[in-house]
Amino acid sequence: MRNNKKNLAITALSVLLIFLAANKGLGQIKEGCDSISTENYANKTLEYYYYIPEAVAGNKNASYPLLIMVPGLSGKGEWLVNNEVKEFAEREKFVVIAPSFVFDERNWDTLESYHYPSVWSGKALLEIIRQFEDKNNLFLSKFCLFGHSAGAQFVLRFALWKPQLCEACAAHASGGSIKPIEYVSVKFFVTIGKQDTSLRKKVAEEFFDTAKKNIIKVTYKEYDTGHDMIKEQFSDSLDFFTQGKMPFNENSGVFESINQKAVCEGFIGDTVVYLKNGCKTEGRFKSETDKKIILEIALGSTTGQIAISKNRVKSIKRLDK
């Protein structure tokens, strides 16, 4: 009898140990550093910091928003991810990725340095995100961008280069001249320190003015500081990312509506995706996998692509059938 009880206890303990091993890390905060390889001479090994909130680590059967943080010139990504950012990530269920670009000065004069994402650095960031999703079995469905100084140049240009991927962009003390030339459905928060250089202030004002002329949602604010950021800029930026939620519904993992006053003339969709929450998205079918469907949608005077998580889809209707 004692042997039977002993065997049962050993069996129960074995089952428990197997369960704990299989669920190791479930529901725990996960953070660290990783890297990718690039062909850029100064960034052969491009490092990035990541932070996965507890709620995300414990439930990977959903899509989550991504906060991309890019520091000043040659800064470490983790320098920007302070406790306030981590608390925000936990509260709003944002995954955080912060690349550590190294200044490739030889490319500066030709406008090919990492400040210009359309050349190489933007593609590198997208590769970081792809690798990160694969390694962590996550699906990231919208981007909010935060950048300071050189990082501000990067995030502003990235949002204008890939607006279909971005929801909001907070840029602080950018030093490079950046002027939107057409409408994009991204909202911008542009700030500058009152004691910063007149050049940087002019850059911020020019971006604000040209964005307004193109009917882009943009907010401009000055702070009582120099080139360094103060706590208020962090707080205001994080609040900005969640104000109104834009057209994105965090329960669906998809942009649910587009500014109907600024759609591409003559754009006609051929596919309607009906979501489980009762909303729908119409666009042109591009591709489909077991995890998501890709549509081309109207974005102002241009078009872009959007990925919709399959676990949020109720049905798909082809309009040409």
C-alpha positions in Angstrom: 0.0 0.0 0.0 2.8 2.3 0.9 4.6 1.5 -2.3 1.4 2.3 -4.3 1.1 5.7 -2.5 4.8 6.3 -3.1 4.5 5.5 -6.8 1.4 7.7 -7.1 3.3 10.6 -5.5 6.3 10.1 -7.8 4.0 10.0 -10.8 2.2 13.2 -9.8 5.5 14.9 -9.2 6.7 13.8 -12.6 3.6 15.2 -14.3 3.9 18.5 -12.5 7.6 18.8 -13.5 6.7 18.1 -17.1 3.9 20.7 -17.0 6.2 23.3 -15.5 8.9 22.6 -18.1 6.4 22.9 -20.9 5.1 26.2 -19.6 8.4 27.7 -18.5 8.2 31.5 -18.8 4.4 31.5 -19.4 3.0 34.8 -18.2 6.4 36.2 -17.2 8.0 39.5 -18.4 10.6 38.8 -21.1 13.3 41.3 -22.0 16.8 41.1 -23.5 18.9 41.9 -26.5 19.3 40.2 -29.9 20.8 41.1 -33.2 20.7 40.7 -37.0 23.3 40.9 -39.7 23.4 43.7 -42.3 25.7 44.7 -45.1 26.2 48.2 -43.8 29.9 48.6 -42.8 29.1 50.2 -39.4 26.2 47.9 -38.5 27.5 44.4 -39.6 25.9 43.2 -36.4 22.9 45.4 -35.6 21.7 44.9 -32.0 18.3 45.6 -30.6 16.6 45.6 -27.2 13.2 44.1 -26.7 10.6 44.0 -24.0 7.6 41.7 -23.9 5.0 42.5 -21.2 3.7 39.8 -18.9 0.2 39.8 -20.4 1.6 39.3 -23.9 4.1 36.6 -22.8 1.2 34.7 -21.2 -1.1 34.9 -24.2 0.4 34.7 -27.7 -2.8 33.8 -29.5 -3.5 37.4 -30.4 -1.9 40.3 -32.2 -0.3 43.1 -30.3 0.8 46.7 -31.0 4.5 47.5 -31.3 6.4 50.5 -29.9 9.6 51.2 -31.8 12.0 53.4 -29.9 15.1 54.9 -31.7 17.6 56.8 -29.6 20.0 59.6 -30.6 23.1 59.2 -32.7 24.7 55.8 -32.1 22.7 55.4 -28.9 21.8 52.1 -27.3 18.1 51.2 -27.8 17.7 50.2 -24.1 18.6 53.7 -23.0 15.2 54.9 -24.1 13.2 52.1 -22.5 12.8 53.5 -18.9 10.4 52.3 -16.2 7.7 54.6 -17.4 7.9 53.0 -20.9 7.8 49.5 -19.4 4.7 50.4 -17.2 3.0 51.8 -20.3 3.8 48.6 -22.2 2.3 46.5 -19.4 -0.8 48.6 -19.2 -1.5 48.9 -22.9 0.0 45.5 -24.0 2.6 47.0 -26.2 5.7 45.0 -27.3 8.8 47.2 -27.4 11.7 47.0 -29.8 14.6 49.5 -29.7 17.4 49.2 -32.3 20.9 50.4 -31.6 22.0 51.9 -35.0 25.7 52.9 -35.2 26.4 56.1 -37.2 27.7 55.2 -40.6 29.3 58.5 -41.2 30.8 57.7 -44.6 27.2 57.5 -45.9 26.1 60.8 -44.5 27.0 63.1 -47.4 25.3 60.8 -49.9 22.1 60.7 -47.8 22.5 56.9 -47.3 23.2 56.8 -43.6 20.9 55.1 -41.1 18.9 58.3 -40.8 17.3 57.4 -44.2 15.3 54.2 -43.8 14.4 53.9 -47.4 18.1 53.2 -48.2 18.9 50.3 -45.8 18.0 50.9 -42.2 14.3 50.7 -42.6 14.6 47.3 -44.3 16.9 46.3 -41.4 14.2 47.3 -38.9 11.6 45.2 -40.7 14.0 42.3 -40.7 14.4 42.7 -36.9 10.6 42.6 -36.5 10.3 39.6 -38.7 13.0 37.7 -36.8 11.5 38.8 -33.5 8.0 37.6 -34.4 9.4 34.2 -35.6 11.6 33.6 -32.5 8.9 34.6 -30.0 5.8 33.3 -31.9 4.2 36.7 -31.9 2.2 38.7 -34.4 2.7 42.5 -34.3 -0.1 44.4 -36.0 0.6 48.1 -35.8 3.6 50.4 -35.2 4.0 53.4 -32.9 7.3 55.1 -33.3 9.3 57.2 -30.8 12.6 58.8 -31.7 15.0 61.4 -30.3 17.5 63.5 -32.3 19.0 61.2 -35.0 16.3 58.7 -34.0 13.7 61.4 -34.6 14.9 61.7 -38.2 14.6 58.0 -38.6 11.1 57.6 -37.2 9.7 60.6 -39.1 11.1 59.3 -42.4 10.1 55.7 -41.7 6.5 56.8 -41.0 6.4 58.7 -44.3 8.1 55.8 -46.1 5.9 53.0 -44.8 2.7 54.8 -43.6 0.6 51.6 -44.0 2.5 50.0 -41.2 2.3 52.9 -38.8 -0.3 54.5 -36.5 1.5 57.2 -34.7 4.9 58.8 -34.5 6.5 60.9 -31.7 9.7 62.7 -32.8 11.8 64.9 -30.5 14.5 67.3 -31.6 15.0 66.1 -35.1 18.0 67.7 -36.8 17.3 66.8 -40.4 14.9 68.7 -42.8 11.8 66.4 -43.4 8.7 67.7 -45.2 5.7 65.5 -46.0 4.7 65.8 -49.6 1.3 64.1 -49.4 -1.4 62.9 -47.0 -0.6 59.9 -44.9 -2.9 58.3 -42.3 -0.3 58.5 -39.5 -0.6 61.0 -36.6 2.5 62.9 -35.6 3.7 64.5 -32.3 6.6 66.8 -33.0 8.4 68.5 -30.1 11.5 70.7 -29.5 13.2 72.2 -26.5 13.0 75.9 -26.1 16.7 76.1 -25.5 17.6 73.8 -28.4 19.2 75.2 -31.6 17.3 77.5 -33.9 18.0 75.0 -36.7 16.2 72.2 -35.0 13.3 74.4 -34.1 13.0 75.5 -37.7 13.0 71.8 -38.7 10.2 71.0 -36.3 8.1 74.0 -37.4 8.6 73.2 -41.1 7.4 69.6 -40.6 4.4 70.8 -38.6 3.5 73.4 -41.3 3.8 71.1 -44.3 2.0 68.3 -42.5 -0.9 70.6 -41.8 -1.0 71.6 -45.5 -1.3 68.0 -46.4 -4.2 67.4 -44.0 -2.0 65.2 -41.8 -2.9 64.9 -38.1 0.0 66.6 -36.3 0.7 68.2 -32.9 3.6 70.5 -32.1 4.8 71.3 -28.6 7.8 73.1 -27.1 9.3 72.2 -23.7 11.4 74.0 -21.2 14.6 72.1 -22.0 17.5 72.0 -24.5 18.3 69.1 -26.7 17.9 66.5 -24.0 14.4 65.1 -23.4 12.6 65.6 -20.1 10.1 63.3 -18.3 7.2 65.3 -19.6 8.1 64.5 -23.2 8.1 60.8 -22.4 4.7 61.0 -20.6 3.1 63.2 -23.3 4.3 60.9 -26.1 3.0 57.7 -24.4 -0.4 59.4 -23.8 -0.3 60.5 -27.5 0.0 56.9 -28.7 -3.3 55.9 -27.0 -5.3 59.1 -27.6 -8.4 58.1 -29.6 -6.7 54.8 -30.6 -6.8 56.2 -34.2 -8.7 53.8 -36.6 -7.1 50.8 -35.0 -9.1 48.4 -32.8 -6.8 46.5 -30.4 -9.4 43.7 -30.2 -9.3 43.0 -33.9 -5.7 43.5 -34.9 -6.5 45.6 -37.9 -7.1 49.1 -39.1 -10.9 49.3 -39.3 -11.5 52.5 -41.2 -9.7 54.9 -43.5 -10.2 58.7 -43.9 -12.9 58.6 -46.6 -12.0 62.2 -47.7 -8.6 61.2 -48.8 -8.8 57.9 -50.6 -7.1 57.2 -53.9 -9.3 58.3 -56.8 -10.6 55.3 -58.7 -9.4 52.7 -56.1 -11.7 49.7 -56.0 -11.3 46.8 -53.7 -12.0 43.2 -54.6 -12.1 41.6 -51.2 -14.0 42.3 -47.9 -12.7 40.9 -44.7 -15.4 40.6 -42.0 -14.1 40.6 -38.4 -15.6 38.7 -35.4 -16.2 42.0 -33.7 -18.7 43.1 -36.4 -16.3 45.4 -38.3 -15.1 44.9 -41.9 -12.1 46.0 -44.1 -12.2 46.3 -47.8 -9.2 46.3 -50.1 -7.5 44.4 -52.9 -6.4 40.9 -52.2 -2.6 40.4 -52.2 -1.7 37.2 -50.4 -2.8 34.8 -47.6 -1.1 32.5 -45.1 -2.3 30.3 -42.3 -1.9 33.2 -39.9 -2.9 36.3 -41.8 -4.4 37.8 -45.0 -2.7 40.7 -46.8 -4.8 43.5 -48.4 -3.9 46.5 -50.4 -5.8 49.5 -49.0 -6.2 53.2 -49.9 -4.0 55.6 -47.9 -4.5 59.1 -49.0 -3.2 59.7 -52.5 -1.4 56.3 -52.5 -2.0 52.8 -51.4 -0.4 50.5 -48.8 -0.6 46.9 -47.5 -2.1 45.7 -44.2 -1.9 42.4 -42.5 -5.0 41.1 -40.7 -4.7 38.3 -38.1 -6.7 35.2 -39.1 -7.8 34.5 -35.6 -9.8 37.8 -35.7 -11.5 37.0 -39.1 -15.1 35.8 -39.3 -15.3 35.4 -43.1 -13.7 36.6 -46.3 -15.8 37.7 -49.4 -14.3 38.1 -52.9 -16.3 40.9 -54.6 -15.5 39.5 -58.1 -17.2 36.2 -57.4 
